[in-house]
């Protein structure tokens, strides 16, 4: 083996050990959210902190610097090694600036904060969570200042989830989208569109819902021999290893749509992770290209597939067997109900049109948290006011308001925009796909989901994070990120409603 | 702080980090047995291997040697520090002799072997498991040779589970017990005792059995806010942290006794772990005194409490409400059925009299595996012959024979004797307890299990492993380990049957 091949091998072994620690952090987190007995929370926080400290040491070691210094000057590196070095350099540069104690303190904090948030949400007690949120905001500000930024402090956080993204760019994309969506909702309200989702209200035993999730997993191609479905307060997907991609959901006994679409959403994430090339083990690239691209896959499955008329035609026989009360409804009635447009309070239950406004509210709040000195006491009323202004609805308590989502309690500020970006990437990907696979909707109706999965895997999944999100979307669609496809999709959906 | 106090503090912090790694190893193992998707097994094996390697490094580091060298010459150390130093020295001396690669290879092997064993048992295919068992035996022989021993190679392995125990000592205890038990069974057979357990055969939904397990947990004092009950192929108890002690069980829909007694057994282990003094964090002493003492607690709960007439008087109202078919039986009929004595093939379902013979068979086989060069091909027929000779029953396949137990696949050879020692310790502890708490059985009948738990916690649990097992039993009972109490108990049980 040549010297360079030996060095690559050495780097691969080093990164494999980092992947073991990441897998352990994942398992610790998954277990906390799904299984852990309540009194175990403090010790578990210490264990997380220990692991995070180990990962910190591995990320910032002399060895990593040695790999970077060795490979960086080499011009004709293969794509994968080049991407690996870019990634470890980015992590190194950022992490080495954060003192280890600050980092492990933060990890300890958020591992407790998530459980406090869960309790606060259950008890509708913002006061319980407030001091944790304040600390999380302060840490994020400090991190941003340490990372550095050109224009806005918030840019430094965005970059963690969507490489190269800025507030300026997001404003450029989100501001027109916000105007369009507020107008579309206004139009619907004026013309008096009546949401029909109440017809689905019924009794759907959790056990049967879970059984249906497994049927859907099989159809869509989410491999349950490399994954599993559990319940947790907030649904999530987590990668614990190349063949261990787990999702969680929460079921509502009166409404099966919420749990089903949430499951399909998470399966979109999980299918992405399950289909990244195994050759990328030990390269740091066995993850999605960005959070926005990741959300494009989950929302592709949830909205483009899961809310299509053809999907409901296909699953009608199965689901009406499992839930016989559905037999009194036609496919079209169910389809209309699933696609009801109704401004509501809960993001994860939102329809495709109002959803992005839920995100834009959070985005605007995050900018205030990070760029300005907003008082945590004021956050609930700011939240409520924005909901009233943009969506015309107002939370009656903090559990359905500021305490709604897990993200901030998990330490993530800057993640939310990914969801709306996911919608935009998704519509653009669909536009390309329809050119190459004009019978896309027929395939859905025939249950041929696997050919769709294969297209997505070949064009997106398998590459892991070899490419940056902007490289990837250009490679897939031939052009830069373009919000027009999603805006057109929204307009078309509303137009159809108004017919 | 004085220099010695600072050094103690430093050692505590060091050991705390080892405890984090042990907790992670526990979580990885628990997850493998309870949740992990099947295709994840290989990567998970690598993760286990990584953790084991970290623990190896921590156990054999220069730092540990420094602690030992510092504290060992100090005469007036407190009990806890003295015990800590004894323990880290023992681990250090043993582990430093094992090459790191050999150790991590072994951990990798057993993490795969357990899953292979599970499959082999399900498919009744000894051939599948055989090459793994051969390797596990070979590793154990090598370990024993490296650790060193005075008389028998097997002694070196026994010492891992029961400090200071030897084959000679076990022969001295087990040989007379074996004779007594074989004779008692003969007597029962001659006088024609008819086991009455068939009257309990029925339909017991898993959900209801699980619900009853939670009722029993509450009664006995197994805190489910610091624990949980799941299902797995082989029941076990695992400590993932000071407030995270989980048990697993397996339920039989036709027979609730098997799952119930298994649950009570594991709760005995879990109550032990939950009641070790929290002050022992960071000392390596937050574990049971030995495996034999641990089994004494689980079998105390299972047999002395769970098979007593008073226990069944107490739980009759609850259990006959949950399983109404039991209403046609009297408490005495259930009690007799639960205490049926019948030589059988499955250790975990065995009654109190025949149980120790199941252990003695395994003990004799382990001696052959380690002291002699027995061919793994011959193990199934040796197993079957011993069952025929001692218990008069013969397995019809390897799943209920040589493949029955998880222990060997988990790498443990030398563990089995602990179960029989547990019976012997347990009877001796009961003898002391009855002197101090003459109304012991009345308390059970009244459901006052917590005072019994408190006695055990005060006398045994809270000490963790500050004392060696022989120190502890002498401290509790005022004498050395004495098998006569258990032999008398067995004779009395059989006498009662023959009345």
HADDOCK unambig.tbl for C-alpha pairs under 7 A between the chains (distance, minus, plus):
assign (segid A and resid 20 and name CA) (segid B and resid 47 and name CA) 5.38 0.50 0.50
assign (segid A and resid 37 and name CA) (segid B and resid 225 and name CA) 5.23 0.50 0.50
assign (segid A and resid 37 and name CA) (segid B and resid 226 and name CA) 5.26 0.50 0.50
assign (segid A and resid 37 and name CA) (segid B and resid 227 and name CA) 5.59 0.50 0.50
assign (segid A and resid 37 and name CA) (segid B and resid 228 and name CA) 6.66 0.50 0.50
assign (segid A and resid 37 and name CA) (segid B and resid 244 and name CA) 6.47 0.50 0.50
assign (segid A and resid 38 and name CA) (segid B and resid 225 and name CA) 5.54 0.50 0.50
assign (segid A and resid 38 and name CA) (segid B and resid 226 and name CA) 6.65 0.50 0.50
assign (segid A and resid 39 and name CA) (segid B and resid 225 and name CA) 5.71 0.50 0.50
assign (segid A and resid 39 and name CA) (segid B and resid 226 and name CA) 5.32 0.50 0.50
assign (segid A and resid 39 and name CA) (segid B and resid 243 and name CA) 5.83 0.50 0.50
assign (segid A and resid 40 and name CA) (segid B and resid 226 and name CA) 6.21 0.50 0.50
assign (segid A and resid 40 and name CA) (segid B and resid 243 and name CA) 4.88 0.50 0.50
assign (segid A and resid 40 and name CA) (segid B and resid 244 and name CA) 5.32 0.50 0.50
assign (segid A and resid 43 and name CA) (segid B and resid 241 and name CA) 6.56 0.50 0.50
assign (segid A and resid 47 and name CA) (segid B and resid 20 and name CA) 5.37 0.50 0.50
assign (segid A and resid 225 and name CA) (segid B and resid 37 and name CA) 5.23 0.50 0.50
assign (segid A and resid 225 and name CA) (segid B and resid 38 and name CA) 5.56 0.50 0.50
assign (segid A and resid 225 and name CA) (segid B and resid 39 and name CA) 5.73 0.50 0.50
assign (segid A and resid 226 and name CA) (segid B and resid 37 and name CA) 5.28 0.50 0.50
assign (segid A and resid 226 and name CA) (segid B and resid 38 and name CA) 6.67 0.50 0.50
assign (segid A and resid 226 and name CA) (segid B and resid 39 and name CA) 5.34 0.50 0.50
assign (segid A and resid 226 and name CA) (segid B and resid 40 and name CA) 6.22 0.50 0.50
assign (segid A and resid 227 and name CA) (segid B and resid 37 and name CA) 5.62 0.50 0.50
assign (segid A and resid 228 and name CA) (segid B and resid 37 and name CA) 6.68 0.50 0.50
assign (segid A and resid 241 and name CA) (segid B and resid 43 and name CA) 6.58 0.50 0.50
assign (segid A and resid 243 and name CA) (segid B and resid 39 and name CA) 5.83 0.50 0.50
assign (segid A and resid 243 and name CA) (segid B and resid 40 and name CA) 4.88 0.50 0.50
assign (segid A and resid 244 and name CA) (segid B and resid 37 and name CA) 6.48 0.50 0.50
assign (segid A and resid 244 and name CA) (segid B and resid 40 and name CA) 5.33 0.50 0.50
